[in-house]
Amino acid sequence: MTTIKHDQTTLDEQELQDMVAAADTGARIPEGVQGKFLLATAFAWSLFQLWIASPLPFYDWPLIGSFGIFNDTEARSIHLAFAVFLAFTAYPAFSRSPRHCIPLVDMALSLVAAFSAGYIFLFYEALAQRPGLPNTLDVVVAIAGILTLLEATRRTLGPPLMVVAMVFLTYTFAGPYMPEVIAHKGADLEDVINHQWITTEGVFGIALGVSSGFVFLFVLFGALLDKAGAGNYFIKVAFSLLGHLRGGPAKAAVVSSGLTGLISGSSIANVVTTGTFTIPMMKRVGFSAEKAGAVEVASSVNGQIMPPVMGAAAFLMVEYVGLSYFEVITHAFLPAVISYIALVYIVHLEALKLDMQGLPRRSEPKPFLRRIMGVLFGFIATALVSFAIYFAISWIKPVFGAWASAVIALMLAAAYFWLARIAASVPDLELDDPNSAMVELPEVAPTVKAGLHYLLPVVVLVWCLMVERLSPGLSAFWATVLMIIILLTQRPLIAWFRKQADVKAQAGKGVSELVDGMIAGARNMIGIGIATATAGIIVGAVSQTGVGSVLADLVELLSGGNLLLMLALTAVLSLILGMGLPTTANYIVVSSLLAPVVISLGQEAGLIVPLIAVHLFVFYFGIMADVTPPVGLASFAAAAVSGGDPIRTGFQAFAYSMRTAALPFLFIFNTDLLLIDVSWGQGIAVFIIATLAMLVFTAATQGFFVTRNRWYESVLMLLVAFTLFRPGFWMDQVAAPYSQINPAQLEQRADEIAAGTEMRFWINGEDEVGNPRSFLALLPMAQGETGADRLAKTGLMLAELDGRTVVDMVEFGSPAESAGFAFDQVIESVEVPQSQPAKEWFYIPAFLVMLALMLLQRRRRDNAPEMKLKTV
């Protein structure tokens, strides 16, 4: 058994596995018949999810026709029934509860919970015939379901989410007795039961639908990929490529944790699984226990913001924001990549501060120029292969027609056989002992070759999502099918290529790994399924009570109408609400409560923010709760591995994550960072400039660039970073971006406004409940012959009343109605964009200041070569 030794504590491999199990898969492993039944149930859940995601139920089978078709509501009901049953059987009630058997009480609770969750499926037709009129049985089952769901939440996820859900349920009932600022009319038991359990507004809402439709397949795919050995492969490749650099193990930890985060839905599991290897290696080259743990925490938590999975939040955003999956991951991609590049740079700066060296290689490295040429050749070759595959498939489809899928499958099989033969030509990958006296890095070429076939399912997944534009569920299904084939065949195939005699035994291992992977995928989903259902209680309470508008009023009151203060308060609230919650539930809670706050108050402050930017804003700060003390669960997990102090680890990880905290503020004001309405060329330019800006910001916050910063140098760097991120701010100070038009003269001036120009209307009106409200609305000018005609085509008709311009009529379904115009609103002013010089001119002084700082620091460093850097 591997033992990880630290200065303060010792954790063996079993303890680390228990830590992950307690957080993600359940700490109970029963023996005998109970254990087999538990594993069989988990395996059956995976089979059920594969079945409903596949096209098989819709085939016209001989004799029996199509069968096994479930609508969304039925699938959600069965999905939750599996989740709650496994929650009570796999998770003990208390720390002293038995781990190797399931008590009768837990068996009884699991059956009650499963029946309550499956009630909608079992009595679907009867419930459909009496909508909104629950009978006594409905009420009893719903009460039992909510109570058992809350207990399952406590067991699987701890008290925080359960407490939050109970608070919202209490608030729903006790609305009339609340303080005036948060009071509402309240709801009786039947209304709450119907809303929360019988309909799809609460527990069985969108969040649980995403869990059953998309998330399970991605979690199962990740579990199978990891069981096949891809997790170990990612770590070894990262170390072989980066381990020789200054602070190389830490840089490798960032990359490997990022790659693992792509297939992991849990930052805690990511910390423990990769950190077991990376944290001791970082300590070996000079990182303190706290800094080693902090690097692992920052990189693992950031895996939750990295597309394509984003801790399952990407699929929820598809439903909540109303964009396609392709659009969501396109918008989320650039900030995530920039954040990881900055984290690698943070590690580099720490290595410079501490004068660290990399780990030794087994062979002499190639000259720098040859390595650069090799990387360029690799990129070019990959691009050429990608284009060749794209055009080949584009040619195959029209030529082969109905047989195109079979031809593509044969091509995929040929690629798999070729890559498996390459893997057979090199030794199998094994983890080194990070505590050995001397660690040599694995060689790059053999390490990369050993697992290239693991990339095929990832390529299929990305191809189906990005090129074929299949649904996320169907894309994950085909990727999982290929992953199952690889799990069953990789061992015997490699043994056959190596001419080994144990091909049959290796095939048996493949079957065993497949079964283990299916079970692990289901057990990994227990917490996510429970979290999405419980978060549905919160979403249901928000829609039933209107608490979202109350929060908006509270934030507006505290911020005094200041836009930056409002965003800061929203960020803090997201951080607080996210404490102790898994990524999926975290996003559901913060987006339901706080996204409307940002949109509403932004409009009132004159900032129209795209919905995707708002959701990413609250999501980024929600996941920061995994880092931040006192509840930073990922920091506690890393400290358990490193032997460091968990609170100090958490604060250090938060310092490393400052760039992640800065990015949401930046893309709220500069949506170019989210690649919204930018061309390919503009996107590349935005990526380069934003990356440079983030590196400058990182150097400023870390207090080190070429040498240690002086205070005024850090201030100048922050100014440069702000300028590169948002040059439009300075240009707006030089040349006003808008000219004002008197609302009474709008029809006369409309002839001068180009079609498609977005006009800004400042409006006084009322909100949904009749309270006065001032806000900003954007309306593009339509085409037409006269000014009045062009304005009428937007669906807006104005009138003069007592010297004021008021909205006389808004056409139903018109652009004006979509913009928020309504009858009897008062138009205070109208603003029209006017031409400005290109905002990019401000890049020039920013780069000049940065160049001057670099030269100044180099001169200071070169003039004091005898000074040694102090350890921070």
Secondary structure as GFF3:
##gff-version 3
##sequence-region A 1 872
A	DSSP	beta_strand	3	5	.	.	.	ID=ss1
A	DSSP	beta_strand	10	12	.	.	.	ID=ss2
A	DSSP	alpha_helix	13	20	.	.	.	ID=ss3
A	DSSP	pi_helix	21	25	.	.	.	ID=ss4
A	DSSP	alpha_helix	32	53	.	.	.	ID=ss5
A	DSSP	three_ten_helix	56	58	.	.	.	ID=ss6
A	DSSP	alpha_helix	72	90	.	.	.	ID=ss7
A	DSSP	alpha_helix	104	122	.	.	.	ID=ss8
A	DSSP	alpha_helix	124	129	.	.	.	ID=ss9
A	DSSP	alpha_helix	136	157	.	.	.	ID=ss10
A	DSSP	alpha_helix	159	173	.	.	.	ID=ss11
A	DSSP	three_ten_helix	175	177	.	.	.	ID=ss12
A	DSSP	three_ten_helix	180	182	.	.	.	ID=ss13
A	DSSP	alpha_helix	189	193	.	.	.	ID=ss14
A	DSSP	pi_helix	194	198	.	.	.	ID=ss15
A	DSSP	alpha_helix	206	210	.	.	.	ID=ss16
A	DSSP	pi_helix	211	215	.	.	.	ID=ss17
A	DSSP	alpha_helix	216	228	.	.	.	ID=ss18
A	DSSP	alpha_helix	230	242	.	.	.	ID=ss19
A	DSSP	alpha_helix	248	263	.	.	.	ID=ss20
A	DSSP	alpha_helix	267	284	.	.	.	ID=ss21
A	DSSP	alpha_helix	289	302	.	.	.	ID=ss22
A	DSSP	three_ten_helix	303	305	.	.	.	ID=ss23
A	DSSP	three_ten_helix	310	312	.	.	.	ID=ss24
A	DSSP	alpha_helix	313	321	.	.	.	ID=ss25
A	DSSP	alpha_helix	325	353	.	.	.	ID=ss26
A	DSSP	alpha_helix	368	400	.	.	.	ID=ss27
A	DSSP	three_ten_helix	401	403	.	.	.	ID=ss28
A	DSSP	alpha_helix	404	424	.	.	.	ID=ss29
A	DSSP	alpha_helix	444	449	.	.	.	ID=ss30
A	DSSP	three_ten_helix	452	454	.	.	.	ID=ss31
A	DSSP	alpha_helix	455	462	.	.	.	ID=ss32
A	DSSP	pi_helix	463	467	.	.	.	ID=ss33
A	DSSP	alpha_helix	472	497	.	.	.	ID=ss34
A	DSSP	alpha_helix	503	545	.	.	.	ID=ss35
A	DSSP	alpha_helix	547	559	.	.	.	ID=ss36
A	DSSP	alpha_helix	563	577	.	.	.	ID=ss37
A	DSSP	alpha_helix	583	605	.	.	.	ID=ss38
A	DSSP	alpha_helix	611	623	.	.	.	ID=ss39
A	DSSP	three_ten_helix	624	626	.	.	.	ID=ss40
A	DSSP	alpha_helix	633	642	.	.	.	ID=ss41
A	DSSP	alpha_helix	646	656	.	.	.	ID=ss42
A	DSSP	alpha_helix	658	669	.	.	.	ID=ss43
A	DSSP	three_ten_helix	671	674	.	.	.	ID=ss44
A	DSSP	alpha_helix	680	702	.	.	.	ID=ss45
A	DSSP	alpha_helix	711	725	.	.	.	ID=ss46
A	DSSP	alpha_helix	727	734	.	.	.	ID=ss47
A	DSSP	beta_strand	738	741	.	.	.	ID=ss48
A	DSSP	three_ten_helix	743	745	.	.	.	ID=ss49
A	DSSP	alpha_helix	746	749	.	.	.	ID=ss50
A	DSSP	three_ten_helix	750	752	.	.	.	ID=ss51
A	DSSP	beta_strand	758	766	.	.	.	ID=ss52
A	DSSP	beta_strand	772	780	.	.	.	ID=ss53
A	DSSP	alpha_helix	787	792	.	.	.	ID=ss54
A	DSSP	beta_strand	796	801	.	.	.	ID=ss55
A	DSSP	beta_strand	804	810	.	.	.	ID=ss56
A	DSSP	alpha_helix	815	819	.	.	.	ID=ss57
A	DSSP	beta_strand	826	833	.	.	.	ID=ss58
A	DSSP	three_ten_helix	839	842	.	.	.	ID=ss59
A	DSSP	alpha_helix	843	863	.	.	.	ID=ss60
###
